[in-house]
Every structure is written in structure tokens, then in C-alpha cells.
Amino acid sequence: MIIDTTEVQDINSFSGLESFKEVYGILWILLPILILVLGITISVLAIVWLEREISAGVQQRIGPEYAGPFGMLQALADGTKLLFKENLIPSRGDIRLFSIGPSISVISILISYSVIPFGYNFVLSDFNMGVFLWIAISSIAPIGLLMSGYGSNNKYSFLGGLRAAAQSISYEIPLTLCVLSISLLSNSLSTIDIVDAQSKYGFWGWNLWRQPMGFIVFIISSLAECERLPFDLPEAEEELVAGYQTEYSGIRFGLFYVASYLNLFISSLFVTVLYLGGSNISIPYIFVSEFFEINKTYGVFGTTIDLFITLAKSYFFLFVSIITRWSLPRLRMDQLLNLGWKFLLPISLGNLLLTTSSQLFSL
């Protein structure tokens, strides 16, 4: 049997080309995810720096200024320090629950970023039920906190985990009802469709004007979900030492720290998408687009402008949440639960009924 060497070379080159295409396809799938994770990481570092600068201004003291220009590298330095610190594990705790808890809190929040439209069709995954995917995934984070408190074998940590779970359940329901009202107005559960529905009438088409009560309830519930002051009862240090993270150190403690800011950032993005028109703005910039001879829909310039508008609106909500942290005192646990169950839940339910009635009468 005679084998032609030319045919063998052709087969080898074809198989090599196929393997190269497979590797290229995998890299092409992972590239958007890596870019999104990198952008989220930079945003979290920027939020930490902004919070320190704003809080320093509110308290009339000097903020971070030595690590890098204007102290911009202080958050990176703190993260590096936590990365190299020793990870202590309680001798009588559950090691598996103790280790898995922080990872669940971070991963569940990171997945939620996949449905955020940062611009016109500039989204990682456009699910038909994007907003409820966010609610379903974000509800997994308190499980990680409860696992962390239970795995620490510390009654104060366990009590802090129970508080986190009770707080999340109390404010998850009004949050969901507000999202459902927005979905009824937009006739869709997709985040892109919700943004497009608000773009028809410009500035006056934002859901902020059509759902003012839902907007207020959503902001309060978002702050409670993020455990921000005045709703940081799971970490009330004068009552529970440090809550569910009392026994944590090193990078595991850093994961909880990152998860809190990731949750705050995703909440601000959803406030922008659901109520503030997303990447849409009432001031038309068609003349600017014509000046650069770049089409808004398909050009890089248009996508950059959309991304800038989305982040600008989100950082405005972040500024409000930071100012709220340094302006209002902490609530008691009974006040926290009463606000969620006796006030926000009936208001959000009434808002949903009014929205449903208006939609029915408009048919």
C-alpha cells in the first residue's frame, strides 16, 4: 500500500486548521466575559476610591492621597495586602461551608452583570427574562452569607447570617413587585426591551415619571439588599462584633468586601436601566455623530457615548447612596423589618395593582 505524502500533509494541515478554529472560537467566547470582568473590577476600585473621598469631604478630613496620584491606588494596595495575609480557619468550624460561602456571594452577583445593556445592543446576554434572572441569582447571595455564619461555629456570626437572610427576604419581595410593574409597562422582561420602551419619548419617557412610588421603593429596597447604611444590620459591629464575617481574614474577608461593592454597583445599574432610560438621553447628539461621520447604531463612537451615559447615571446613584450612608443613622432590627413588611410591601403591591389597572384600561 502506497501512501501519498502530499495527502498526509494536507490532512495534517486541515486538522491543524480545524483545531485552530476551535481555539479561536473558545477565545472569542471568553473575550467578552474577560472584558466585562475587567471593567467591573476597575469600576469597583473606582467606587471604593470615590466613597473614601466623598466620606472624607463629608467628615472634613483628609482622604487617601499617598498611594498613587490622588490616592487612586489605595484600594488596589488594600486588595494586595488582603491577598497576602494569612487565611485563618476556625478549628471547630465547618471548613467546606466556611470556604464556599464567600465564593457564592461573589459569583452570584457577577453573573447578574451579564444581562445589563451598557449601550445599544451592547449586552453580554439578552435573555427574555433578564430582570427576573437578576432577582433569582441575587437571591442566592444570602445563602452564602448564611453558610459563612454557620460554618464559622460562632454564635455571633451565625446570628449575623440569620439577620442577613431575614433582611434579604424582607426587601426582596417589594423589589420584585417594583420590577414586575416595570415589566408590565414595557410588555417585556428583557432589559433591552425595557430600555427601548423608555427611548420613545426621550427624557419624559423614563419610568421615573410613570412609576415615582416604585422608584422610591426600589431605591430603598436596593440599599437594604446591599446592606448599606442605614440598613447594615447584619454587620452592626456594636451589636455583633462584625456579623457573619467575624472569623474571616485575608482574601476570604476581601471577597465579602468586594461582594458588597459589586452588589451596590449592579443595583445602581438596574436603577439606570429600569427607571432612568439606560443609555438614552433626552439631548440628541446626532450632530456630534455626523461631525465624526460615525453612525450611532453601528459605530464605536456611539457605543462609547452609550456606555458613558449609562455609567454617568449609575455613578450618580452611587453618589446618592454614599451620601446617604454618612447622613442617616442606623435602624434597629425591628424598625428594619417593619419598614419592609408594613410599609414597602403594601406600597409596592398597590403600585403593581395600579399599573395593572392602567394597562388593562389602555387596551
C-alpha positions in Angstrom: 0.0 0.0 0.0 1.5 3.3 -1.1 0.6 6.5 0.9 1.0 9.8 -0.8 2.9 12.2 1.5 1.2 15.1 -0.1 -2.2 13.8 1.1 -0.9 13.2 4.6 0.4 16.8 4.7 -3.0 18.1 3.5 -4.8 16.1 6.2 -2.4 17.3 8.9 -2.8 20.9 7.8 -6.6 20.6 7.7 -6.7 19.1 11.2 -4.4 21.8 12.5 -6.7 24.4 10.9 -9.7 22.9 12.5 -8.1 22.9 15.9 -7.0 26.5 15.5 -10.6 27.4 14.6 -11.9 25.7 17.7 -9.3 27.5 19.9 -10.2 30.8 18.2 -13.9 30.2 18.8 -13.4 29.5 22.5 -11.2 32.6 22.9 -13.9 34.7 21.0 -16.5 33.5 23.5 -14.3 34.1 26.6 -13.1 37.6 25.4 -16.3 39.5 26.1 -16.6 37.8 29.6 -13.0 38.8 30.4 -13.5 42.4 29.2 -16.7 42.6 31.4 -14.9 41.2 34.4 -12.0 43.6 33.9 -14.4 46.6 33.6 -16.3 45.5 36.7 -13.1 45.2 38.7 -11.9 48.7 37.6 -15.4 50.1 38.5 -15.3 48.6 42.0 -11.8 50.1 42.6 -13.2 53.4 41.4 -16.2 53.1 43.7 -14.0 52.4 46.8 -11.9 55.4 46.0 -14.9 57.6 45.5 -16.5 56.5 48.7 -13.4 57.3 50.7 -13.0 60.7 49.0 -16.7 61.6 49.5 -16.8 60.4 53.1 -13.6 62.4 53.8 -15.3 65.5 52.4 -18.4 64.9 54.5 -16.4 64.5 57.7 -14.0 67.3 56.9 -10.8 65.1 56.9 -8.1 64.1 54.5 -8.9 61.2 52.3 -6.5 58.8 50.6 -3.7 60.8 48.9 -0.4 58.9 49.1 -0.9 55.6 47.2 -0.7 56.8 43.6 -2.0 60.2 42.2 -4.8 61.5 44.4 -4.7 58.2 46.3 -6.3 56.3 43.4 -4.2 53.2 44.0 -5.2 52.9 47.7 -7.9 50.3 47.0 -5.5 48.3 44.9 -3.0 48.4 47.7 -5.6 47.2 50.2 -6.6 44.4 47.9 -3.0 43.3 47.5 -2.5 43.4 51.3 -5.5 41.1 51.8 -4.3 38.8 49.2 -1.1 38.0 51.0 -2.5 38.0 54.5 -2.9 34.7 56.4 -6.2 32.9 56.0 -7.4 31.7 59.4 -9.9 28.9 59.7 -11.8 28.2 62.9 -10.6 24.9 64.4 -14.2 23.6 65.1 -15.9 25.2 62.2 -17.2 23.6 59.0 -14.3 24.1 56.6 -16.3 23.5 53.4 -19.1 25.9 54.3 -16.6 28.4 55.6 -14.7 28.4 52.3 -17.6 28.2 49.9 -19.7 30.9 51.5 -17.7 34.0 50.2 -17.4 32.5 46.7 -21.1 32.0 46.4 -21.7 35.7 47.4 -19.3 37.0 44.7 -20.2 34.6 41.9 -23.9 35.0 42.2 -23.5 38.8 41.9 -21.0 38.6 39.0 -23.5 36.5 36.9 -26.1 39.3 37.2 -23.9 41.7 35.1 -24.5 39.5 32.0 -27.9 41.0 31.4 -27.0 44.7 31.8 -27.3 46.6 28.5 -24.5 49.1 28.7 -25.4 50.5 25.2 -27.5 49.9 22.1 -27.4 46.1 21.9 -24.2 46.2 23.9 -25.0 43.4 26.3 -23.4 40.1 27.1 -26.6 38.0 27.1 -30.0 39.2 26.1 -32.4 36.9 28.0 -36.1 37.2 27.5 -36.4 37.2 31.3 -33.3 39.2 32.1 -34.7 41.2 35.1 -36.0 38.1 36.8 -32.8 36.3 36.2 -31.1 39.0 38.2 -33.6 38.7 41.0 -33.3 34.9 41.0 -29.5 34.9 41.0 -29.1 37.7 43.6 -31.3 35.8 46.0 -28.6 33.1 46.1 -26.1 35.5 47.8 -27.8 35.4 51.2 -27.3 31.7 51.2 -23.6 32.2 51.0 -23.8 34.6 54.0 -25.8 32.1 56.0 -23.3 29.4 55.2 -20.5 31.6 56.3 -22.1 32.4 59.6 -23.0 28.7 60.3 -19.6 27.4 59.1 -17.7 29.8 61.5 -19.1 27.9 64.6 -19.6 31.3 66.2 -23.0 32.3 67.6 -22.5 36.0 66.8 -21.5 35.1 63.2 -24.5 32.7 62.9 -26.8 35.4 64.2 -25.4 37.9 61.7 -26.0 35.4 58.9 -29.6 34.9 60.1 -30.1 38.7 60.1 -28.7 38.9 56.5 -31.2 36.2 55.3 -34.1 37.9 57.1 -33.2 41.3 55.7 -32.9 39.9 52.2 -36.2 38.1 52.3 -38.0 41.2 53.7 -36.8 43.5 50.9 -36.6 41.1 48.0 -40.4 41.0 47.7 -41.0 44.8 47.3 -38.1 44.8 44.9 -39.6 42.1 42.8 -43.0 43.8 42.7 -41.4 47.0 41.5 -39.6 45.1 38.7 -42.9 43.4 37.8 -44.6 46.8 37.5 -41.8 48.0 35.1 -42.2 44.8 33.1 -45.9 45.4 32.7 -45.3 48.9 31.4 -42.7 47.7 28.9 -44.6 44.5 28.0 -41.3 42.6 28.3 -38.9 41.1 30.8 -35.9 41.8 28.7 -33.6 44.6 29.9 -33.0 45.8 26.3 -36.8 46.0 25.6 -37.3 47.9 28.8 -34.6 50.5 27.7 -36.1 50.7 24.2 -39.6 51.3 25.6 -38.3 54.3 27.5 -36.5 55.8 24.5 -39.7 56.6 22.5 -40.4 59.9 24.3 -36.9 60.9 25.3 -36.4 62.3 28.8 -40.2 62.3 29.6 -40.4 58.6 28.6 -38.3 57.4 31.6 -40.1 55.1 34.0 -39.1 57.5 36.8 -42.0 59.8 35.8 -44.5 56.9 35.3 -43.5 55.0 38.4 -42.4 57.5 41.1 -43.5 55.5 44.0 -42.0 52.3 42.6 -38.7 54.3 42.1 -38.6 55.3 45.7 -39.4 51.8 46.9 -36.8 50.3 44.5 -34.1 52.6 45.8 -34.8 51.8 49.5 -35.0 48.1 48.8 -31.8 48.2 46.8 -29.9 49.9 49.7 -31.3 47.3 52.0 -30.3 44.5 49.7 -26.8 45.9 49.5 -26.7 46.2 53.4 -25.8 49.8 53.2 -26.4 52.3 55.9 -29.0 52.8 57.4 -29.7 49.1 56.7 -26.4 47.4 57.6 -27.8 45.4 60.4 -26.0 42.1 59.5 -22.7 43.9 60.2 -23.7 46.1 63.1 -20.3 45.9 64.8 -21.5 47.4 68.2 -24.0 44.5 68.4 -22.5 41.5 66.7 -18.7 42.3 66.6 -18.7 42.1 62.8 -21.6 39.9 61.8 -21.2 36.8 59.6 -17.6 37.8 58.7 -16.2 37.9 62.2 -14.0 34.9 61.8 -12.8 35.7 58.3 -9.4 37.1 57.3 -7.2 37.5 54.3 -8.6 37.0 50.8 -11.9 35.5 52.1 -12.6 38.7 54.0 -11.7 40.6 50.8 -14.3 38.6 48.9 -17.1 39.8 51.2 -15.7 43.4 50.8 -15.8 43.1 47.0 -19.2 41.5 47.0 -20.8 44.4 48.9 -19.5 46.9 46.2 -20.4 44.6 43.4 -23.9 44.4 44.7 -24.1 48.2 45.1 -22.8 48.7 41.5 -25.3 46.2 40.0 -28.1 47.8 41.9 -27.2 51.3 40.5 -27.0 49.8 37.0 -30.5 48.4 37.4 -31.8 51.7 38.7 -30.4 53.2 35.5 -31.9 50.5 33.2 -35.3 50.3 34.8 -36.1 53.9 35.7 -33.6 56.3 34.1 -33.7 55.2 30.5 -30.5 53.2 30.4 -28.1 54.6 27.7 -30.8 57.0 26.3 -30.6 60.7 26.9 -33.0 63.5 26.0 -30.4 65.7 24.4 -29.8 64.4 20.9 -26.2 64.2 19.8 -26.9 63.4 16.1 -24.9 66.5 15.1 -21.9 65.2 17.0 -22.3 61.8 15.4 -22.4 63.5 11.9 -19.4 65.6 12.8 -17.3 62.5 13.4 -19.0 60.7 10.5 -19.8 57.7 12.7 -23.2 56.1 12.8 -24.8 55.9 16.3 -26.1 52.4 15.9 -23.1 50.7 14.5 -20.1 52.9 15.3 -17.6 52.7 18.0 -18.3 56.3 19.0 -22.0 55.7 19.5 -21.3 52.7 21.7 -18.8 54.7 23.8 -21.3 57.5 24.3 -23.9 55.0 25.4 -21.5 53.4 27.8 -20.6 56.8 29.2 -24.2 57.8 29.7 -25.1 54.5 31.5 -22.1 54.8 33.8 -22.8 58.5 34.5 -26.3 57.8 35.6 -25.1 54.8 37.7 -22.4 56.8 39.4 -25.0 59.5 40.3 -27.0 56.8 42.2 -23.7 55.7 43.8 -23.1 59.2 45.0 -26.6 59.4 46.5 -26.1 56.1 48.3 -22.7 57.2 49.7 -24.1 60.5 50.9 -27.0 58.5 52.5 -24.5 56.3 54.3 -22.9 59.3 56.0 -26.2 61.2 56.7 -28.7 58.8 58.3 -28.3 56.8 61.5 -28.6 53.0 61.6 -32.1 51.5 62.1 -32.9 48.9 64.7 -33.7 45.4 63.6 -37.4 45.7 64.4 -37.6 49.0 62.5 -35.9 47.5 59.6 -38.4 44.6 59.3 -41.4 46.9 60.0 -40.3 49.2 57.2 -40.0 46.2 54.8 -43.2 44.3 55.7 -45.6 47.0 56.9 -44.7 49.9 54.5 -42.7 49.0 51.4 -44.6 45.7 50.7 -48.1 47.3 50.7 -46.9 50.3 48.7 -45.2 48.1 46.1 -48.3 45.9 45.9 -50.6 48.9 45.5 -48.3 50.2 42.8 -48.4 46.9 41.0 -52.3 46.9 41.1 -52.5 50.5 39.8 -50.1 49.6 37.0 -52.1 46.5 36.1 -55.3 48.5 36.1 -53.9 51.3 33.9 -52.6 48.7 31.4 -56.0 47.0 31.3 -57.9 50.3 30.7 -55.4 51.3 28.0 -56.3 48.1 25.9 
